[in-house]
Amino acid sequence: MKKIASKWAFTKGLRDIGNGCYAYLQPDGSWGWSNAGLIVDSGQSMLVDTLFDLKLTREMLDSMRRAEPQATAKIGTLVNTHSNGDHCFGNELVAGAEIIASKACAEDLQHDGGAARLAEMQRNASQMGEVGKFFARIFAPFDFQGINVAMPTKTFQGELECRVGDKIVRLIEVGPAHTRGDVIAYVPKNRVVFTGDILFINGHPIIWAGPVANWINACQLMLDLDIETVVPGHGPITDKKGIAAVKGYLEYIAAEARKRYDAGMTIAEAAADISLDSYSSWSDAERIAVNVGSLYREFVAEKGTASSRTAGEGELFALMAQMADRPSH
């Protein structure tokens, strides 16, 4: 599959996508280089996600204040689409905002160790072998020191309708999928959706939580919405073609992993054996290791019996590190 084309330049910074909606883009969209969104109307504003560290978030907020000085003088609402740090570690810089997240996202933020855990891993990377080298390489651009993640002040389950001025924003919980508490933000008036990490465009998505069926259903839900512009969690701005491509990828790897599970292959064997030829232009192919691991966990759960054919997050991260330099095949 060729890279998904976009009519929007995938360059760093704020993109005005029309009628009071903005996307903040961070190439190349790989590990940690996430996007965010801004919705404004009648002097009010909603920010969709912050970035991976304080420096990057300050740069983003500065650009938003230049573009919309009145509406962003005080951002009223911040939505965290999920609990991964590259979408929430800058929360503390949006002072006074109501921070909205799904209940599951808020729970994960309370228990995952946050930026302090990543800062410690950065400090100790040289003692962590191959995993440490991989971790140090992908997260080298980011500074996790001194971050105190501001927690959600309002949580919901299912769907929550918000207003920004006279504009309705529908927050729709579609997780567990990428993480336990994924949320998309849909702006019907503008035919825009901010997807968080339900969409990685031109990069392999990663299934931390699953089940994969929920993620596939989330893609179908977005395909059924009246939308024109799609701002993914990573990668260039897209449209329904980008949604369909991610849905197709998830359906493909789920089917291929199932074949190999049924054939008795281990996670490592299956991850190495699944052909990624059709996705050779997409970055971060090593994520197939985590994806197969998550799918195997689902397959084992279906049988309802204990099995040695699952792996913890640490083991899967180590397998990713081993595969990171492997070309797509």
N, C-alpha and C positions, 0 to 999 in steps of 0.2 A: 504494500500500500504506500502510495506517495504521501508526502506530508500534506496535511489538510491546508488548503489555501485560505487566506484571509484577506478581506479588502482593507483591513486595518493594519498599519505598520506595527510589527512586533518589536518596538524599541522601548527603552525604559522611560517611564513617566506616565503622566495623566493624559487620558484620551477622552475627549468630549464625544459621547456617543449619542447625544441629542436629547433635548427636552428635559434637561435637569438630571441626566444620568451620566456618570463618568466611570471609566475603568482605569485603575492604576496597574500598569504592567511591569513585570520584572523578567526580562530575558536572562537565561535561556529557558526558563521554566523548569529546570531540573531541580535536584534536591534543595529545598529551602527557598527557591526563587518563586514565590507565590504572587498572585494577583489580589487586588482588593477592589472595592467599589464604593461609589458615593452617589447618594440620591438626594436631590434638593428640590424644594418647592415652597413658595411663599415665605422665604426667609428661614425655613427649617431644614435640617439635614439629618441623614442617617448614613453612617459608615458601615460598610460590610467588610469586616475583618481588619486586623492590623497585621504587621509584618514580623519577621523572625527576630529582629533585635531593635533596640531603641534608636540607633542611628538611622536605620532604614525607615522606620516609622516616622521619625521627625522629618526626614526628607519628603516623605509622602504627604504628611499633613501640611507642610509648608507649601507644597505645590497646590494642594486643594484650597488653602486659604488665599493664595494668589488668584485662583480661578473663580472662587465663590466667597469673597471676603465677608459678606453679610451672613450668608447661611452657615458658614463654618467658623464664625467667630466663637461660637459655642455649639459644638456638635451635640445634639440632644440624645441621639440613640446610636449605640454601637451593637451590631449583630456579629456574633462569632458563629461561623458556619459549622465548626467542629473544634476539637480540642488539640489538634496538632499545633506545635509552637509557632510554625510559620504563618499561622492565621490568628494568633492571639497574644504573642509575647510583647507586643507594643501597647497592650490595653491601657496600661497605667498613664500613657500620654494623652488619653482622651478624657481629661479630667471632668468630672461631673456628669458624664453621660450615663444614661440607663444602659446597662449591658445585658443584652438578651441572648439566650442560648437555649438549646434543648436541655431538658432535665438530665439526660444521659451525658451530654457534653459537659455540663457543669460538674457532674459527679466525677468524670474522668479528670477534669482540671484540678479537682481537689486532691486526687490520689496519685497523679503520675510523676510527681517529683519536679516537674516544670523545668525552668531554665537552669536551676541549680544542678540538676542531674546532668544536663548536657554540658554545662561548664566543667563539672568534675570529669566527665568523660574526655573532654578536650584536653584537660591537664594531664590525664593519665594515658592518653592515646598511645604514647611511645612504648608503654608497657603492655599493650593489649594485642600485640602480634598483628596478624593480617587484618583482623577486625579493626584494630586501632588505626592502621594505615588507611583503610577505607573510610572510616569515620572522620579522621583528620582531613582527608582530601575533600570529601563532599561538604563538610561543614566549616572548612577553613575561613571562608569569607565572613562568617558571622561571629558576633561578640555576645556571648551569653552571660557575661559578668554583670552583676548589679541589677538584674531584672527581677521585678516583683510583680507577677502577673495579677492584674486586677480581675477579680472573679465576677461572673455574671450576677446581676442584681435582680433579674427576672428570668424565670424558666418556664417552659411550656412543653406539652406533649401533643403530637398530632399537627395542628395548624394554629397559627396565631395571625390575626389581621392587624396590621399597624397602619398608622397614618404619618406621612411626612407632608405637612401643609395639607393640601387637598388631595394628595396622591395616596392611593392605597398600596401597601406592600404586603404581600402574602408570604409569610414564613411557613414553609412546609417541611416537616420532619420526614426525611426519607431513609434515615438510618434505622438499625445498624447496617452499614455497608462498608464504606472506606474505614470509618470509625464507628463507635457505638451510637453517636448522636448527630449524624449529618443532617444539615438543614440547607435548603435552597431558598433564595429570596427572589420572588417574582413580582415584577412591577407591571401589572396589566395595561395601564394607560400608555406605557412606553414600549410594550411588547419586548421587554428585557428580562432576562433571568441571570442572577449571579449564583453560580452553582457550587461554590466551594470545591472541595476535591472529589465531588461526584464526576467532575470532568478534568482529565489531564489531556491537553491537546498536543499531539505530536510527541508525546512521551507515554511510556507504559504506566498505567494506573497501578496502584498498590492496594491490595486487600488486607488491611490490618485486622478487620473485624469480620466482615461478611454477615450473613450469607450472601453469596453472589446473586441469588435470585432477587434480593431486595435492591441491589445495585442495578440490575437489568431492569427491574420494574421502575426504578427512579428515572432511568433514561427514557423509558416508554412514557412515563408521566410527563416529562418535559417535551417529548415529541408531540404529545397530545395537546399541549398548551398553545395558545395563540402568541407565539414569540417570533421575533425577527433577529434579535441580537442576543448572543450568549457569551457571558463573561466567565471563563473557566477558572478553576483554582490555580491552574498552571498552564502556561502556553498562550498562544495568540487568541484574540477574540474570534469567535466562530459563529455558526448558525446551526440549523438542525442537522446539517451534514456532519458536523463535528460530534454531535450527540449520537448519531447513528453509528459513527465509526467506533466510538467507545463501547457502545452496546454490542456491536459485532465482535469486538475484541474479547469482551467478557464472555460472550456466548461461546466463542471459539476455544478459549483456554479452559473453560469449564468442561466442555465436551472432551477435549484432548486429555485433560487431567483424569477425567473419569475412566477413559479407556486404559490409561496406564495404572490407575489404582486397581481396576478390575484384573489387570494382567499381573499384579503382584509387585510392581516396581516400587522402589523407595521414593521419597520426596526428591532426593538429589538426582536419582536416575531419571525420574519423570521430568524434572526441570531442565535437565541437560538434553533430554530427548525431544521435547516439544519443539517443533519447527516454528521459528519466528520470522521466516522469510517474508511473509506478507507485511510484517511490521518492522522491517530492517531500517527504515528511515526514522523510526521513533527512538527517542533517547531512553536510557536507563533500563535496558533489557534485563539486567540482573534482578529486577523486581519479580521476574517469573518465579524465583525461588520462594519468596513470601507468598505469592499468589497460589502456587501449588500447595504449599504448606497449609494455607487457610482452606483451600478446597478439600484437601485430605482430611482436615479436621471435621469438615461438614460430612464427608462420606462416612467417616468412623462414627459420628454421632447418629447418623441415619440407622446404622446397624445396632446402636445401643449397647455396644460391648467395648471393653477396654482393648486398646491396641497400642502396639509400639510404633505404629506408622503415623505418628504425629510428632511435632517438634515445637519447642518453645520459641519465643521471640528471639532470644539470644542465639539459638542454633540456626534459625532462619537468617538472621543478620549475618552470621558467620558464613553461611552458604552464599548469600548475596556477595559478600566480600570476595569469596573464591571465584564467583562467576563474573565479577565486575568488568574484567578485561577480556572476557570471552566475546568474540564478535557474534552478532545475531546470526542465526543459522536457519 
